[in-house]
């Protein structure tokens, strides 16, 4: 069992007890409507858990109930973890955020940018080389094949960049062979940058990404169920989606996490539990320390969760822009709220968050000293359940 945070009550921690219970009733109603297979929700404030509850099914096909220790594919909630690992290397003097990516991955020394001139694709060298900071904040010029059908995105798909059969080093070589979609440092485009950070980390640290995370984050923080695959003795705890999409769309096949993959994907490969990820978030909320173990300095955490875009524009023409709502910037691994208002979901200035494509989501509100996370495996319904969960949490907060 992973170590648990201490437990409090909603009333003692500034939450309305009835509304906190009501949050779970809403999720239960979604289960009853057969749109949500199951969920685990956790809210913690002032270092104490005030809600940790489950509804629905862990394995809908078998009728197996959801459990508090169910294991979820967290996909892009891997990115904040790997971003923290990179910042640990920075704190140890192993790299600078201003370093060009090619310093560690030489295959990127000759990467080119694709531009369109008079209807023709033209390649040219970037005006500025992509840096480690660019990878962390998604301004490196890279993209994701799942975000559109631009020529470069089609190249990504044809190269099967989503394959887990490559090593991280081989992934870097494959990605470097394709042009950038934007000039580095000019545009926010959600991308495979954090996968590339996994390859970069392996070079700098001299060990596999999985080993580094285990020895420097998971082990020290007591995250006993977080890894790049699930060992056989834990297979019975893996949460699964519905066999077919309840909304009638094409059901997304989730990755098989029962066997190790060659590529320990820094952008999307981890599995975790609500209790494990809560320990990671509490560590961040504490300024990089938990139970006497410090993995980052408080100034580094504040730096990571500040906006790093400034006047850099968001690519809103494609699907990437939908992931960064108005009123938000992006830090080093997290979206960061810039205003109390503007966005279509509630929150406080300084809040940071991210989620995974199978539906998992979290947000941390430093001003209110709390965080909340929801674990689900409902990929095609994620855009509904994320804001729903946020709405319900803030409706229950009384301070």
N, C-alpha and C positions, 0 to 999 in steps of 0.2 A: 504494500500500500504506500502511496505517496504521502508525504507529510501534509497535514491539514493546517489551514489557517485557523485561528481561534474563531469561535462562534459567538455572535451577538444576536440581538433581536431587531426587527425593523423599527420598532418604537424607540429603542435606546440609541439607534443610529440615524435618526432623522427621517425615517421612511414611514409612510402610513401602512399599518398592518393590513387593513382591508384591501387597499389598493395593491399591495405586494402580493397578497393571495389572489387578487383579481387578475394579476398578470398571468399567473399560471392557469387560471380558469379560461382566459382567452386562448392560450396555447392548447389547452385541452379541447376547447371547442373546435380548433383547427384540426386536431387529431380526429375528433368525432365526425368532422365533415369529410374525412379521408383525403385531405389535401396535404397534410403534414404527417409523416410517418411517426415521428417522435422528436423529443427535444430534451436537452438538459440546460437549465438556466442557472446562473450564479451571479450574485451581486455582493460586493464587499465594500465596506466603508470604514475609514479609520482603522484599517488593518483587521477588521472582523467581518466574517461572512454573515450576512443577514438573510440570504436566500440561496439555497442550493437544492434544486428540486428537478424531478424528471417527469415527463408525461409520454404516453404513447409507446411505440414499439422500437426496440433496438434492431430486431430482424423481423420486418413485417411479414415476409413470406412464411416464417415459422411461428408467428404469433408470440415471439419472445419479447417481454417487456423491456423498455429502456431502463438502464441502471445509472446511478450516479458515476460509476467508474467505466461506463461504456467508452470505447476507443473510437475516435473519429479521424477521418482524413481531413486535415486542416488546410490543405492546399496553400493558398497565398498567405495564410497566417504563419507560414514558414518564413516569409520575408522579414518581418520584424526581428525574429530570432537570429537570422543570419546577419542582418544589419547590425545588431548588437555585437555579434562576434567580430565583425570588421572593426567596430569602434573599440573593442577590447585590444585588437592588434595595434590600432592607432595609439591607444593609451600606453602601450608597451614600447612605443617607439619603432615599431616594425614597418609602418607605412605612413605616408601623408595623404590626406584627402585630395590634395592638389596634384598628386602623382598621376602621370598618364597611365592609362590601363596597360599600354604596351610595355611599361617598365617591368611588369610581372608576367604579362601574356604577350610575348613579342609578335605573335601572329597579327596583332592589331596595329602594328606599326604602319602598315600600308593600307589600312581600311579606307574605303572611299565613300563618298556621299552620292546618292542618286538624285539628280535634279531633272526637271522636265523643261526643255527649251524648244519652243516651236513644235510642241507635240512629240518631241523625241526625248528619250531617256539619255542623259549625259552624266558620266561619272567624273568626279573631281575630288581632290584631296580636301579634307575638312579644313576650315579656317583655324580651328583649334582642336587639339586632340582630346578625345573623351577622357575624363578623369575618374578617379575612384568616387569623388563626390557626385559626379554625373550619374554613375551607376546607382548610388544610394538614393538619389532623388528622382531618378527616371528622366534625366535630361541628356542622356548619352547619344541620342539619335537612333537607338534601337526601337523595336516595336514588338508586337505579339501577333502571331498568325491568326489568333482567334478574334482579333478586334476589327477586321475588315478584309477587303479584297484588293487592296493596293498591290502593285507589282511586287514590291519587296515582301509584303505579307504572304503573297502566293509562293514566293521563293522559300520562305520559312516553312510553309506547309509542305512543299514538295521535298524539302530537305529533311522532313520528319524531325523537326527540332524537339517535338514533344516526346520523342522516343526515349525510353529509360534504359535502352540497351547500350548507350555510349557511356564512357567515363566522363567526368567533368572536364578533363583535359581535351578529350575528343570533341565534346560539345563546343568548347571554346574555339577549336580549330574550324569546326563546321560553321559557327556563327561569324567568325572573322572572314570567311570566304565570301560573305554576302555584303552588299553595300548598306550603309546607314540610310535611314529614311529622312533624317533631319540633321542639320548642322548641330554638333554637340553644344550644349549649353544654351540653346535658343528655344527649345520647345519641351513641354512636359508631355510625354507619351508613355503610358504604362507599358512595360516591356519585359523582355527576358533578361534584363540587367541583373536581377538578383541571382538568377541561375549562373550568370557569368561571375558574380561575386563569389559564388561557391568555388569556382575554378581558381579564381585569384587567391582566395583564402588558402587553398591547398598548397599553392606555390609558396606563399609567404610563411605559412605555419609549418610546412614540411610534413603534413599528415592529412589524412582524409577529412573531409568536412564532417562526416558523422563522428569520427573520433574526437575532433576538436570540440564539437558541440557537447559531446558526452562528458569530456574531461573538464570543460571550462564553464558550462552552463547547466546542463541537465543533472549531472552528478552533484555539483555544489548546491544547486537549488532544490534537490530532492524530487526532481521530475522523473519518476521511475518508469512512466509509461510513454514517454516521448522519444521517438526514434524514427528512422527512415523505413522500418518495416516492423511487423508485429510477429513475435516469436510464436511457435505452435501452441504453447501453453496458455496464450492469451487470445487465440483466434475466436473463442466463444464470446469475447467481449466486443468484437468489431461491429459498429453500427452500420446498417445498410439502408439504401433508399428503397422506395417502392420498385417493384420489378418493371412497371410501366408508368410513364408520366401521368399523374392524375389530371393535368390540364390538357391532355391530348397532344402535346408536342412530342418531339423526339426525345426520348429519355437519354440522359447522358450516362455513359458507362464510366463508373468511377475506377480509379487505378487499383490494381491488385496489390495490396500491401502485405500479403501473406508470405511473400518471398522477397529476399533482398534484390534490389535492382542495381545494375552497374552504375547508373547515374544517381547519386544522392543529390537530388535537385534542390538547390538553394532557394528557388522561387516557389516550390510547390510540393515538396516531397514528404513532409513530416506527418506523422500521426500523433495525437495527443488526447488527453482527457480534460474535462473541465477543471478538475483539481490541480492537475499539472500546470495548465496554462494560466490558472489563477495565480499560482506561485510566481510565474514569470511576470505577470502584470503587476502583482503587488511589489515585486522587486523594483520594477520601473517606477511605480508610484512612490516608493520609498527613496527614490534617488539612486537606485543601483545596488541596494543592499537588502538582504532578507535573512533573518535569523542569525545575524552575525557574520554572514558571508557577503562580501562585496564583490560584484563582478564589473561594475562601472562606477566612475566618480559622479557625484550629483551634477557637476557642471556639464559633463558629457551628456547625461540624460536630458538636461534642459536644452542643450545644443541640438540633440537629435530630434527633439519634439518641438522645436521652433520651425517657423516657415523658412525654407531654403529656396523658394522660387522667386520671391520679390516680383520683379516685372517680367519674369519669364512667362510666356503665354502657355496656355493649355491647348492641346490639339483637340478642339471641339468638333471638328468635321467628322471624326470617326467615333467609334464606340468608346475609345479611351476616355474622352471627355465626360462621359456619363458617370465614370467612377470617381471623379473629383467634383463634388457639388459646388455650386456658387457659394461664395463666402468661405472657401477653404483654400489653403495652400498645401504644400507637401514638405515634410521634413526629411529625415534620413531613415526611411523605412515605414513611415506613417503619414496618413493624411492628417492635417492640422487645421483646426477651426480658427478662423481669423476674426469672426464676428459672432455675437450672440444670436443675431437674426440672419436674414437672407436665405440660408439653406432651408429646405423643406422638412427637415427633421430637427427637433429641439436639441439643445446642447449649450455649453458654455464656452466662451472664448478661451482658447488654449487646450480644449479637448483634442485628443488624438485617437485615431481608430484605424482598423483595417478588417478585412474579412477574407474568406476563402470561397472558391467557386462552387463548392458543394453546399454552401449555406452558412458555415460557421462565421461568427462575427464577434468583435469586441470593441469597446470604447473605454477610454480612461479620461476622467475629468479631474485634473489636478486641483482646480479651484475649489471644487466640492469634495475633494479627497475621497473619491470612490471610483470603482470600475465595475463594468458589467460585461458578461460574455454569454453567448448562446451557442450551443453546439447542436447542429442539425445536419442531416444528409438528405437535402432536398434541393438539388442544384437548380432546377428550373423555376423554383419558387423563391429563390434567395432575395430577389429584388423587392419582394413584398414583405417577407418576414424580418429583414434587417430593420427597416424604418418602423415597422410595427413594434418590434421589441424595444427600440429606442424610445418611441412614444410612451409605451407602457411604463418603462423604468422612470422616466422623468415625471410622469404623472403621479408616481408613487413617492417621489422625493419631496419632502416638505421644507427643507432648509436651503 
